[in-house]
């Protein structure tokens, strides 16, 4: 939640947490015009602000995630007026109000207005990927391109800051064009005119859009998986040489996450894990600038109950099975079949991380001697029947906080009741 509301990215599609069909909010008395049910308007939403604030305070200004003041505090008109030095389209005639601008990533639907309102931006464009800019009319805005009746449209797209760049066909006179933006968190002024009449005069903010992994199209999902494979199979020195200083191998990320008394069992949990995600995403972007760190909404799988391991997340096309077999030495199939554990026998490379008795990064009770990644959903031959957590677990944590206002207990509750099960469910007896 904290990462979703901070900085250069927008998280969309967390429907299983807050929508009408969710197990988090009771269906009784639900009013679609309101964000919470009539029968339960919890005060605990305020705690989300604390989580966001803590994340921002502990995130360095130079990091990937930072608040962009222009995109959250200024109106379109204020940004346009402040950018009078740009070579914008001028018009002595009044703008035709019935025309609307629609933006969307190629292959995806436009971001819904409710999401944009949360981030206080009018339009969003994504960096390093093809964006579709479309002029629509008030009657069909968002669905059908407007026909300009053979009148040539003049487009003008310009970055406001010094970082952003944009490329598009400046000769196009169509009501729909493709554009490639660069510069996350930059604002761009997008204008269009016909016969010197300004019909579009809008500001778009460049943001990475995080989507639930299963809503990403097959092409983008494969790019994400391929970048992930590089992080898990390439060592740090070779990775830095090829991809630059932002590259981090999985060895380093595992060591950071496994460091004693920093990421778990204390108030660092809410902020340390988003900070780790920042490092993770910057590494992915160093490999492929068009890749975004997508997320897995595991609450969507809660209805599988004891058959949780049948989720399509565990297909060979994604992360490989958790229901593995002894004959295969419990190794996973698919893309990550050859991933190895981090071996640091004498604790020289990662002295602060926890090591298994056999010298691998892991827990003190990890007894496996396999050098490859293993998974199992069984414990000493008994299959785990505990399913994924659902919204009720989150409700419990938040309700407890509303009653006792103990932020430490909220932190521990989220870690133990919502997050930690995922570790045990995938590691089996290891």
N, C-alpha and C positions, 0 to 999 in steps of 0.2 A: 504494500500500500504506500509506504514511504517513497519508494523509488518511482512509483507510478505518478506521484504528484510533484516530483522535483525535476526541474531542469529541461534538458534537451530532448526528452522523450515523452510520448503519450502512450499510456496503456489502454487498450480498448478490449471490450468483449468479456469482461468479468461478470457475465450474466448470472452465473450460479451463485454469486454472493449477494446481489442486491435486487434481482428482478422478481417479478411476481411469482414465478415458478420455483423460486429459491427455497432451500430448507433453512436459510438464515432468518428470513422474515416470515412470520405467520401469514397465511393467506386470508384469514378472517379480517374483514374490515379494510381490505387493501383499497386505497384510492389511487388510481393511476395518475392523478394530478399531483400526488405527493410522493416524496422519496422514501417515506416510511409509512407503515400501516397506521390507521387511526387508533387502533387498539394498543399500539406500542410505539411511542416516539422517544426512543432512548436518548438520554443525555450523553451517552458514551461516544457519540460521534465527535465530541470535542477532543477526545484523546487522540484521534487520528491527526489532529493539528499538532499535538505534542510530538508525535512520531515524526511528522514531516519536519518540524522545526529542529528537532535533534539531529535529523539526518543532514539538513542543510548546514547546521553549525559545525558538524564534524567532517564536512566535505570540503576539501581544499578548493580555493577559487579557480585554480587551473585545471580542475578535474573535468571529466566529461559532462557531469551533471551540475548545472548551476541555474539559478533563477535569472531570467531575462526580463529586466524591468520594463522595457518597451512593450514586450508582448503581453504583459500582465497588468500594466497600469495605464497605458496610453490608449486612447481611441484611435480608430483609423484616421480620422481627420487630423488629430494632433500629430500623428506620425507623418502624415503627408505634408502638413504645414511646416514641420520641423525640417523637412527635406527639400526646401525650396531651391537648393543649389543643384538639384538633379535636373537633367534635361527631360522634363516631363511633357506630356501632351498638354497643350494649352487650348482653351476653348472659350469663346465669348458667349456661347450659348449654354443654356441650362442643360444639365445632365438628364438624359431620358431615364426616369426612375424605374420603368417596368423591366429593365434588363438586370439579370443577376449573374454573378460569377460562380461557377462550380469547379472545384479542384478535386482530383482523385488520382491515386497511383494506378498505373496501367495494370489491369488484371484484378482490381479491387474496387469495391463500392466506395463512394465518398464517406468521409467521417461524419457521423450524425451530428446535428447541431447541438444536441444536449451535451455531447462530449466536448465540443469546442467551447461551450459556455463555461464548463468547469475550468478550463485553462484560460478563459478570458481572451480568446483570439477569434477572429472572424473567419479566417481561412488558413488551412495548413497545407504545406507542401513538404515532401520528404526529400532528403538529400541523396544524391548519387543513384537516383533511379528515375525512370521516365514518368513524368507527371502529365496528366491530361487536364488542360484548362478549357473550360467550355462556357460559352455564353448562352444563357437560357432566359426565357421570359417569365414573368411573374406567374402566369397560368400553368407553366410546366417546369418550373425551376427544379432542377435536380434530376429530371428524367429524360427529356427530349431536347436535342440541340435546337437552337433558334435559327430559322432561315432568314438570311439577310437580304433576300430578294435581289441578288446580283450586285448589291452595294458592297464595295470593298471595305474590309475592316482593317484598321491600322492598330497593331498591338505594340505596346511598350512595357517591358519588364525590367526593372532596375533594382539592384540591392541598395539598401539605405546605408549599411555599414561598410567597413573596409574589407571584411572577410568574405562576404557572400559573392558568388558569381552565378550567372545563369546563361544557358545557351538555348536558343530556339530559332526557328525559321522566321527571320525578320521579314521575309517576303510574303509570308502566308497572309491571305486575306479571308481565311475561313473563320467561322465562329467557334471552331474547335482546333486547338493546336497542342503539340507536345513540347515539353520543356524539361531541361535537366538542371536542377538546382544544386549548389554546393554551399556549405556553411551553415551548420546546425545552429539554431537560435537566432539567425539573421532574419530581418524583416525585408520584404520585397514589395515594392509598389507595382501593382499590375493595373494597366490602363488599356482601354480600347476605345476607338472612336470611329464614327462614320461621317464623312463629309464635314470634318472638324467639329462634330458634335460628340461630346464625351459620353459614352454609354456605360463604361466600366471604370471605376476609380476606387480600387480596393487595396488593402494591405494583407499579405499572406506571410505567415511565420513558418520558418523551416524547422521541422521537428522530426526526429526518428519516431516511428509508430511501432510500438510493440503489439503483437497480436498473439492470441492463443495459438499454439503451434499447429493445431489441427485445422485452423482456418486459413493457414498460409498455403498458397498454391504450390503444386508439386515442384516447380522449377525453383522457387525461392527457398522452399524447405530443403531441397537437395544442396543448394549453395550453403545454407546454414550448417547442415550436417557435414559437408566437406570441410568447411572452415574449422568446425569443431574437431574433426578427425586430425587435422594438422596440429591443433593445440595439444591433443592427447598422444601424438606419436612423434613429434619433433622436439628435440632437446632445446634447452634455452639458448645456448650459444649459436647454434645453427639458425634458430628462429629469429634471434635478434639481428643476425647478419643479413638475413633475407627480408625480414619484414619491419625492422626498426626497433626502437627502444620500447614501444608500447606492447610488443609481443611478450606474452607470458605463457610458458609451457604449463601444462596441467600439473606437473611436479610442484612448481612453485605455488600454484593455487591450492593444491591439496595440503601442502605444508602450512600455508597461511591459515587455512580453515582448521587444521589439526593442531595449531599451536596451543600450548597449555594455557588455560585460564584467561583467554582473550576473547574468544568468540561465543562461548557457551557458559551457562550457569551464572550469568551476571547481567548487569544492565547494558552490556555491549551488544546483546543479541539483536535488538531492533536496528541498530545503526551499523554494526559491523558487517552484517550480511548484505545490505544494500551497497556498502562500500566495496565488498568483494565483487558484487555484480558489476560495479563500475569498472574495476580492473579487468574482469572477464570480458565485458563488452568492448573495451578499448583494444584488447588483444584480438578479438574477432574482427574488428574494423581494420586493424593493421594488416590482416590477411586478405580481407575482402571488404572494401568500403561500402559495398551494396548490401551487406548482411546486417541484420538487426538481431539483438538478443531477444528472441521470442520467449514466451512463458508457457508453462503447463498449468492449467487450472484443474488441479487434481480433484476438486470438489465435483466436477462434472462426472467423475468416475465413482462417486460415492454410492450411486444406485446399483453398482455391480456387487456390492457387499463382499461376501467371501470369495467371489470370482474376480476380485480387483485385478488380478494378474492377467486377465484376458483383455484389458484395455488396449486399444490400438497404439498407445504410447509404447507398448512393448513389442511391437511388430519389428521385423527385420528392416523395414523401411525407415524406422525411427531409431529407437534406442536398444532394440534387441530384447529377448525374453528375460523374465525373472524366474519363470518355471523351467529351471535347467535340470540336467541329469548327471548322475555320477559317471556314467560311461563317457561323458564329454568333459569330465573333471569340472563340472559346473560352470564351464565357460559359456559366455553368451555368443549367439550367432549374429550375423549382420555386420553393419558398418564398423562396430567396435570390437570385433572378435580378437584382434591382435593387440589391444591396449594392455599395457603392462602396469603392474603395481610399482610404486615408487620405492626403490631399494636404496637404503642408506644405512648400511650395516653398523658402522661405528658412530652414527649420529654426527658426522662431520659436516655434511652438506646442509642439513637442516637440524641444528642442535636444539632448537626450541620446540620442535614438533614431537608428538607422541609416536613412539615406535613399538612395533610388535616384538615379541621375543626373537623372531627370526630376522629382524632388521628392516622390515617394511614399514612405511608410514601407515599407521592404523591404531587400533586399540591394544592395550596391554594383554587383552584376552584373545587376540587374533592369532589363531594357531596354524592357519593354512601355510603350506610351503610353496604353493603355486606362484609363479612369477606373473601370471596373467590375471586380468580382472575376472572375478567370479561373482555370480549371484545365485541366490537360492531363496525360495519362499517357504522352505521347510526347516524345521528345527529337530535335529536328531530323528528324522524320518516322519515327523508330524507336520503336516501342512498348516501354514498360518491361515486362520479363518477371519482375522480382523480386517475389515474393509477400510477404504480411505475415509478420512475425516470429512464431515459435512459442515454445514453452517451452524449447527447446534453447538459444536465445539467452540466456534468463535463467539457465539452468543454467551456461552458460559464465562469465557474469559472477560468479555466486555461488561457483562452484568456484574461480575465480581468487582471489577474496577469501579463501577458506578456506586457500589455499596461501600467500599472501603478506601477508594482513592489511593491505593497502594500501587505505584507504578512498577516497582520491582516485581510484585506478584503478577502483574499483568504481563510483564516481560517473560517471566518464568512460565506462566500459563500458556502463552503463545508458543514458546519454545517446546514445552513438553507435551501439550495437548493437541497442537496443530501441526507443528513442524517435525518434531523428533520421530514420530512414527514412521516417516518416510525412510529414515536411515535403517531402522530395524527391519522394516518390511522388505527391503531390497538386499540386505546383507545376510539374511538367514542366521546361521549359527556363527558366522564370521563378523 
